[in-house]
Amino acid sequence: MRVLIVGGGGREHSLAIGLSGSPSVDSIHTAPGNAGTGKLGVNHDIGSSDIEGLVGLAREIEADLVVVGPEAPLVLGLADKLREIGIPCFGPHSEGAMLEGSKLHAKNTMIDLGVPTGRCQVIEEARDISNSLDSFHSPWVIKRDVLAGGKGVTVTSDRDVAERALSSALDADGMVLMEEHLDGEEASVLVVMDETGFVCLPPSQDHKRAFDGDRGPNTGGMGAYAPAPVVTPSVMKRVVDEVVGPMHHHLRNQKIPYRGCLYAGLMIDEEGAPRVIEFNVRFGDPETQVTVPLIDSDLGELLLAAAEGSLSSVEPSFSGMSAATVVLASEGYPESPITGGPISGSEASIDEGETRGLVHFAGTKSRDGILVSSGGRVLAATGIAPSLEAAVSTAYEIIENIDLQGSHYRSDIGHRALRR
């Protein structure tokens, strides 16, 4: 196959690495890509929201499969247009993508299907802010009902901060959601699905806060690990029975069936009961960096089968290893990242028996032959090993040898699992 990957982050580099090792894949194109994807195939200077440009590129290179990384092009209808011209797309059509495009739509869908989730209130008038804050316990969870690149959620115990977040969202969008804060431990389950079936990838856990101890502002993700031990076999059965199964039944019976990845962001309480925090309609970042390396079978075959509606015909296998990834962020991230700094040490890798370590590139580009930062999350060091402890150790061994002035990373990735 000739595969086109849409996007330019660490998720897309991870997908490119996985596809480069697939016997079914002959060549890889990425738009716009980054310094890592450029080493595995051809980068094309087309933005991930340029729908017409991407469709034209897919035609031009005669793509056999398009794999969409970010959510925005899916909401804008990229999958719809590709399927109209007969090019298989891994990623749902625009209606299916509204599970991420509108948090209110996702919440209403969950309520209709009986999928466990927290209660929610829609606020449309500034005069209702005070009463709404009174009706929910602190910490308050405020969500904009728009695509915000992972930065549309405010979680705070400071009432003044909550009021400002609500007012700002009302001014910008005309409405805002207040949701119940769910207690427990977070986990993510990425589910490849089409109308014929679904495959749950190893459960993972992301680290959203910028600094150690889960402090600081929310980010797009500062690291992740898989499998997450909080998702025990009994918890996973409940996730499938109570969340994935009902969603799959609903999505497969739509006029246009859902084909792609459904990302379930979960909170697992002390009794092992899962509740859904959010749905995304694509692979997560940085969760992809720790789940794709655990797929032993042909990744290209798996994604193509889902894109064509024949997922039940393949049986993917998994390695049973553990993986951990640690994100290196630019100075000032997430508020005001400083970019353009030279990066050294990014060529580091480890290959010792069953243990591997590598760098996933994200906000990077080449300038006059020198690797420089071009985004908030610059790269991630990833370890794959027989145990989670060894995977975490490998990731840190790599990242400690990478230098970018002013950059920062968390030193406690995997702390919940390792203290068990």
N, C-alpha and C positions, 0 to 999 in steps of 0.2 A: 504493500500500500504506500501511497504518497499521502502524508498526513499534514494538515495545517492546524497549528495550535494558535488560538487567539489569546493574547495577553502578554504581559512582560514582567511578571513577578517570580517569586520563588516557587510558587505553585506550578507555573508553566515550565520552569526549568526542571522541576521534579518530574512532571509528566513527560518532558522531552527525554530525560534520562531513562525513564521506564520504557518509553516507546522505542528508544534507540537500541534497547536490548531485546526487543520483540522480534521473533522470526518473521512475523507477518508484515513488518514495516520495512520499507526500502529507503525512504527519504523523509526528512522532517523540515517543514517550513514553519516559521513563527512570526506573528505580527502583533505588536512590534518587536517582541523579544527583548533579550538583554545580553550581557556579555557572556553568560553561560550558554544560552540557547544558540548563540552564534557559533559556538564551537561544535555543536552537534548537527547543524544544518544551516539553513539560509534564513536570515532575518529580513523582514520586509518593513519598511518605514510607513506602516499604515496603523492608525490608532485603533484601539479595540472598540471604540464606539462609532467608527466610520463604517456603517453597515454596507453601503453601496461599494465602498472600496474593498471591503473584505469579500463580498460576494464576487466582485470582479477578479480579485486575486485567486479565489478558489477555482473559478472558471479557467483562468489563465494557466495555472499550474496543474490543472486537471486533478484536483484533490479527490482522493477516494474516501476521505473521512476528514471532517472538521471537528476539533475538540475545543470547546469554548471554556476558558478559565473564569473570567469575571462575570458578574451578574448583569451589568448594564447592557451589553449587547444582546443578551437573552431577552431582557425586558423590552428592548427596542425592536425585537423581532428578527434577529439574525437567523435563528433556526428555521423560522417560517419561510424566509426567502430562499435559504439553501435547499430546503426540501421541495420547494416549488420547482427548482431546476434539477432535482434528482440527485443532490449531493447529500449523503448521510451526515447528520450532525449529532454529536454527543452534547446534549443540552436541550432543555425543553423549549417548546414554542412559547410565544409571548404570554398567552393566557396562563399556562402552567407556571411561568416565571413570576407571576404576580404573587405567588406564595412568599417571595422575597421582596418584590417590588412594593407590596403594601402589607404592612404588619397588621392592619385592621382586617384585610382580606384573609390573611393567614389565621388570625385569631378567630374570626367568624367560622372559617372552615373547620378548625379544631372543635369549636363548640358544637357545630352541626353534627360532627362525626363522633362526638364523645371522646375525643383524644384528650388525655389529662393535661391541663395547663393552668396557669394562674388567672385570676379574674382581671378584668380590664375595664377602663372607663375612657370614653372619648370626651375631650374638652374642646369646645369651639368658641367659648367666650371668656375673656380675661376675668370677668366678675365671678366665674366659677372656680378659679384656681384655688382660693383659700379653702372652700368647702371640700374640694377634691383631695387636697393634701390632708385634711382632717379625716377623710374617709379611708385613707390607706395608712398603714403603719410605716414608720421609718425602718430601714432606708427606703427612699422613694425611687421608683424606676420610671423614667420618662423616656419615651421613644417617639422620634419623628417618624411620620408615615411616608418616608421618601427614601430613595437610595442615597446613602450618605457615606459610602466607602468604609463602613465599619465604625463610623464616628457619630452616628445618629442617636446614641443611647447615653443617658446620664443616670448614674446610680449614686445617690448621695444621702447622707444623714443630716446634712445642713439644709434647713428649711429655706434659707435665703438663696442658696445655690439652686435648689429645686424650683423656687419661684422664678428665678431668672431663666432657667432652662425652659420652663413652661411658657413664659412670656415670649422668649426668643423664637421658640418653635411656632407659636401662634402667629407672631408677626411674619415669619417666613412662609408658613404653609397654610395658615387658616384653621388648623386643627392639630391636636397632639394627643398622644395616648399616655395614660397613666396605668401602670400595671402593678400587680401584686408582686412583692419581692419574695422569691422562692428560696427557702433554706435548704442546705444540703451541699453536695459536691457536684461540680459541673463535669459533664462528659459530652463527647460528640460522636455520633455514629454516621458515617458516610454510607449511603445506600445507592448502589447502581441499580436502576430499575427501568423497565419498559412494560408493555402490556402483558408480556408472557411470564414475568417473574421479577424477583429482586435478589440482590446479593449484598449482604452487609459486610463492609470492610472492617478490619480490626478496630475496636473502639479506641478513641484517643482523648486526651485532655489538653486543652489549650491554656495558655497563661496570658490573660488579657491586660492586666495592669502593667504599667511601665517599669515598676521597680520591685526589688525583692520584698518578700512578705506580702505580696499582692497589694502593694501600696501605689499611690500615684494615679494618674489619669488612665482611662481605658485607651487601648491601642488596637491596631489591627491584629495583634498577637505577637508576643515576645518569645514564644517557644512552645513546644508541644512534645508529647510522648505517646507511644502506643506499644502494646495494648495497655489501656488504663485499667488497673486492677479493681477500681470501684465498680466497673461493669462486670460483675461476676456472671457465671453461666445463668444463674437464676434471674439476675437483673436483666440480662440480655434477652431471656425468654419473655419477660414482661415488656421490654422495649418492642420486641417483634409483635407480640400479641396485642398490646395496647396502643402502639404508635405506628410502627411501620406497616403492619398488616392492614389496619383501617385506611391509612393514607394510600397504600398501593391499590386497594380495592376501589377507592374513590377515583384515583388518578387514571387507572387503566380503563375506566368506564366513561371517561370524558369523550366528547366528539373527536377530539384529537388526543390520543393517549400521550402520557408523559414519558419521555425518553431522555435519560441523563442521570444526574446525581441528585438525590434529595438528601440534604444535610440536616440532621436532627440535632439541634443544640438542646441538651437535656440538663435537668437538675435531678440528682438522685438523693432522696432523703434517707434518714437513718434506717428506715424499714426496707430500703431497696426499691421504693416506688419511684418510677420515673415520671417527671412532668416536663413538658416541652417549653423551653424559653423562647425559641425561635426556629423557623425553618429557613434554610438557604437552598438555592436551586443549582448549586455547583459545588465542586470540590472546595474545601476550606483551605485557608492559608494562615498558619503553617501546618495544618493537619495533613495536607497532601504529602508534605515532605517526610512524614513518619508513617504513612499508611501505604503509599505506592511502593516503597522499597520492600515491604513485607509480602507483596504479591509475587508468588513464584512462577505463575503461569503467564501466558502471553497477554500483556496489557492491551496491545492493539486489537487482538481478537475479542477481548472482553468489551472494549469501548465500541467497536464496530457492531458487535451483536446487539448491544443496547440501542445504538443509533438506528439500526435496521429493524428493530422489533423482534429479534430472535434470541433474546438473552437466555431463554430456557434451554437452548441448544449447547451452551458452553458450561463447563464446570471449573471455575477458577480454583487455584490452590494457593495456600499461604505458607510461609516459611516457618512460622512458630518462633521467630526471632523477636527481639524488642528493638525499638528505634526511639531516638530522642533528638530534637533539634533546638538549637539556641540561636536566637536572632540577634544580629549586630545592627544597632540603630544609629542613625546620624545624630550628631550633637543637636539638641533642641527638639528631638522627636518626642512626643507626637505633635506638640503645639506649632513649632516653627523650625522644621529641620533645616540644617545647613548642609548644602550639597556642594559637589565639585572637588572634594578632597581626594588626594591620591590614596590608593589602598595597596598595602603590601602583605604578602603571606597568604594570599587567597588561593594559591596553587596547592596548599597543603592537602594531603590525603593520607589515609591509613589503610593498610591491607595486611592484616595479621591473622591468618587462619580464618576462623568464622567471623572475625571482627573487621568491620569496614568503617571508614570515616571519610566524608567528602564535604564539599562546600556547595550549597545551593545559592546561586546568584539571584538577586532581586533588583533593587534600585542601583544598577551599575551600568556603566558604558565605557567604551574605550575612547580616549582623547589623545591624539598624537601618539598612539601606541601604549598609553599608560591607562591602567584601570582606575576609574574615579567613581565616586558615589553620585547617584542621580535621583535618589529618593530617600524617604524616611527610613524604611526598612531596607538595609543595604544588601545583606546576605545572611545566610544561616549556616552554622556548622552542624552537621548531622552525623550521628553515630548509629550503627546497626550492629547488634551483638547478641549473644545467647541470653543475656540478662539485661534488665533495665538499668541496673547499676553500672554495668560495663558500657552500655550505650551512652549513658549520660557522661561518664568519665571520658569516653572517646570524643564526644562532641566538644567538651570543654578543653581537651588536649589540643584540638584543632583551633578553636576560636582564640585561645590564649596566644597563639602565634600570628594572629592577624592584626594589622595595625592600620587604624584610620583615626586621625586626630579628632579628639572630642567625642568619639563614639562611645556607646555604652551598651551593656547587655546584662541580663539578669544572671545571678550566680546560683539561683535555687530552682532551676527547671527540674520538674519531677519530684519536688519535695514532699508532696502529699503521698505519693506512692512509695517513696523510699523510706518514709518514717513508719510505715505500716508494720 
